[in-house]
Amino acid sequence: MQYQGSVLILVIGFALILTVLWEAFETIILPRRVRRRFRLTRFYYRITWLPWSKVASGIRARPRRETWLSFYGPLSLLGLLALWAGVLVFGFALLQYGLGSQVWANGESPSFAMDWYFSGTNFFTLGLGDITPVSWAARALAVLEAGIGFGFLAIVVGYLPVIYQSFSRREVIISMLDARAGSPPNAAELLKRRAEERTLDGLDSMLRDWEQWSAELLESHLSYPVLAYFRSQHDNESWLGALTTILDASALVMAGLKGCSSSQARLTFAMARHAVVDLSQVFNTRPDSRSANRLDALELQRLHDALRAAGLDPDDPEGLRLAHFRRMYEPYVDALARYLQMRLPPWIATTPQKDNWQTTAWEGRRE
């Protein structure tokens, strides 16, 4: 019975170590989405995000709620790394214990607590020397754990800069959208400002940049889904809001606008929708076609009036073609917005607002 118990402990220890190493490989090194249903990392984010977002739902003041939500991304990342390290230390402690605690420490009786402490000093390569292995099996385990611990820490050191570089690249173009589409951005403002400044010829170039951004967003957020939880610098900006604005603008151009070519808009729309659909699968946010209507008949009329005033004559007065394109992405962005607690941008601003670059902390905050 004692032999069987030792074998079971060894099996559990090996299983924990292999599980964490494979999870770390898939999360950090593997540059593609993992389709396996059960994953320790996915389980970790589900059980931590739900209570965190539940607390956020109870915070009425939007600035405080956004601040609370902004903590989750970085803290969850550090928590995940700590979880991996803790499980690895515990797994190696089980292996030492399963071998019979073949360590010596100044005459103290071997115990699982001693194995756990010994495992921790090996994994973090502390080299204290107060506990020493007394068999070749225990020595081999100590060397193996020290090597894995050193490699794990090296990967983590390289992983964090990659995450923050991807976040920085994502946010740069979102900040640039502020002066081009308002704060928060919306499709009507984006097209109006282009028309009023007589820069419609450059619309294709701008949409091409956003096609590139959407492709980079898809690649980075599929490889590192934790980036989706990282919030933007301003409360009225988000990666999902920017992506939705570009989808809205592309859909308007595709539906028909006087003086606007739809060729680049179609390419941008395809890439942006691809990103939205794939990310919905990553976070398991099932689209709901019965979700709230972002553009009712009254808002559609206001949108068309605003575009006509800017010299853009919509070639879809009933909004039928636009409704067709909207059905291709709105259920997905709505589901993602509800899950991530991000506000979707309006199609047209209800009241005149200053851009973020036009305001300062001394002039008061805006919702």
GITA-V110796 format. One record per pair of residues at least 6 apart in sequence whose C-alpha atoms are under 8 Angstrom apart, sorted by the first residue. I is the first residue (numbers start at 1). J is the second residue. If there is no record, write none. Layout:
I:J + I:J
This chain:
6:97 + 6:98 + 6:99 + 6:100 + 7:98 + 9:94 + 9:95 + 9:97 + 9:98 + 10:94 + 10:95 + 10:98 + 10:99 + 12:91 + 12:94 + 13:90 + 13:91 + 13:92 + 13:93 + 13:94 + 13:95 + 14:91 + 14:92 + 14:95 + 16:87 + 16:88 + 16:91 + 17:87 + 17:88 + 17:91 + 17:92 + 20:40 + 20:84 + 20:87 + 20:88 + 23:39 + 23:40 + 23:41 + 24:84 + 26:34 + 27:41 + 27:223 + 27:224 + 28:159 + 28:223 + 28:224 + 30:223 + 31:223 + 32:219 + 32:222 + 32:223 + 33:222 + 33:223 + 33:282 + 41:80 + 44:80 + 45:76 + 48:76 + 49:72 + 52:69 + 52:72 + 53:69 + 53:340 + 53:341 + 56:65 + 56:68 + 56:69 + 57:65 + 59:65 + 62:235 + 62:367 + 63:235 + 66:235 + 69:231 + 70:229 + 70:230 + 70:231 + 72:229 + 72:230 + 73:226 + 73:227 + 73:229 + 73:230 + 73:231 + 74:230 + 77:226 + 81:156 + 89:116 + 89:119 + 89:120 + 89:123 + 90:116 + 90:119 + 92:116 + 92:119 + 92:141 + 92:145 + 93:112 + 93:115 + 93:116 + 93:117 + 93:118 + 93:119 + 94:112 + 94:115 + 94:116 + 96:102 + 96:115 + 96:138 + 96:141 + 97:111 + 97:112 + 97:115 + 99:137 + 99:138 + 101:110 + 101:111 + 101:112 + 101:115 + 102:110 + 102:133 + 102:134 + 102:135 + 102:138 + 103:110 + 103:115 + 103:131 + 103:132 + 103:133 + 103:134 + 103:135 + 103:138 + 104:110 + 104:131 + 104:132 + 104:133 + 104:134 + 105:130 + 105:131 + 105:132 + 106:130 + 106:131 + 118:131 + 119:142 + 119:145 + 121:127 + 121:128 + 122:142 + 122:143 + 122:145 + 122:146 + 122:149 + 123:145 + 123:146 + 123:147 + 123:148 + 123:149 + 123:150 + 124:146 + 124:149 + 124:150 + 125:146 + 125:149 + 125:150 + 133:139 + 133:142 + 163:224 + 163:227 + 166:220 + 167:227 + 167:230 + 170:213 + 170:217 + 170:239 + 171:232 + 171:239 + 173:213 + 174:237 + 174:238 + 174:239 + 174:242 + 177:185 + 177:242 + 178:184 + 178:185 + 178:355 + 178:356 + 178:357 + 179:355 + 179:357 + 180:189 + 180:190 + 180:193 + 180:194 + 181:187 + 181:188 + 181:189 + 181:190 + 181:191 + 181:193 + 182:189 + 182:190 + 182:353 + 182:354 + 182:355 + 182:356 + 183:236 + 183:237 + 183:353 + 183:354 + 183:355 + 183:356 + 184:236 + 184:237 + 184:345 + 184:355 + 185:237 + 185:241 + 185:242 + 185:245 + 185:345 + 186:245 + 186:248 + 186:345 + 186:346 + 186:347 + 186:348 + 186:349 + 187:245 + 187:246 + 187:248 + 187:249 + 187:347 + 187:348 + 188:249 + 188:303 + 188:306 + 188:307 + 188:347 + 188:348 + 188:349 + 189:348 + 189:349 + 190:249 + 191:249 + 191:307 + 192:306 + 192:307 + 192:310 + 192:312 + 194:200 + 194:203 + 195:310 + 195:311 + 195:312 + 196:310 + 196:311 + 200:259 + 200:260 + 204:261 + 204:264 + 204:265 + 207:246 + 207:250 + 207:264 + 207:265 + 207:268 + 208:264 + 208:268 + 210:246 + 210:268 + 211:267 + 211:268 + 211:269 + 211:271 + 211:272 + 214:243 + 214:268 + 214:271 + 214:272 + 214:275 + 215:271 + 215:272 + 215:275 + 217:275 + 218:274 + 218:275 + 218:278 + 218:279 + 220:227 + 221:227 + 221:228 + 221:279 + 222:278 + 222:279 + 222:282 + 225:282 + 229:340 + 231:238 + 231:239 + 232:238 + 232:239 + 236:367 + 238:342 + 240:333 + 240:337 + 240:342 + 240:344 + 241:342 + 241:343 + 241:344 + 241:345 + 243:272 + 244:333 + 244:344 + 244:345 + 245:345 + 245:347 + 246:269 + 246:272 + 247:268 + 247:269 + 247:272 + 247:273 + 247:329 + 248:326 + 248:347 + 250:262 + 250:265 + 250:266 + 250:268 + 250:269 + 251:265 + 251:269 + 251:322 + 251:325 + 251:326 + 252:322 + 253:260 + 253:261 + 253:262 + 253:265 + 254:262 + 254:265 + 254:266 + 254:322 + 255:314 + 255:315 + 255:316 + 255:321 + 255:322 + 256:262 + 256:314 + 256:315 + 256:316 + 257:312 + 257:313 + 257:314 + 257:315 + 258:312 + 258:313 + 258:314 + 258:315 + 259:312 + 273:328 + 273:329 + 276:329 + 276:332 + 276:333 + 277:329 + 277:332 + 280:286 + 280:287 + 280:332 + 280:335 + 280:336 + 283:336 + 285:332 + 285:335 + 285:336 + 285:339 + 286:332 + 286:335 + 287:331 + 287:332 + 287:334 + 287:335 + 288:331 + 288:332 + 288:335 + 289:327 + 289:331 + 290:331 + 291:331 + 291:334 + 294:346 + 294:347 + 295:347 + 299:347 + 299:348 + 300:319 + 302:348 + 303:347 + 303:348 + 304:313 + 304:314 + 304:317 + 307:313 + 307:314 + 308:314 + 316:322 + 333:344 + 334:344 + 337:343 + 337:344
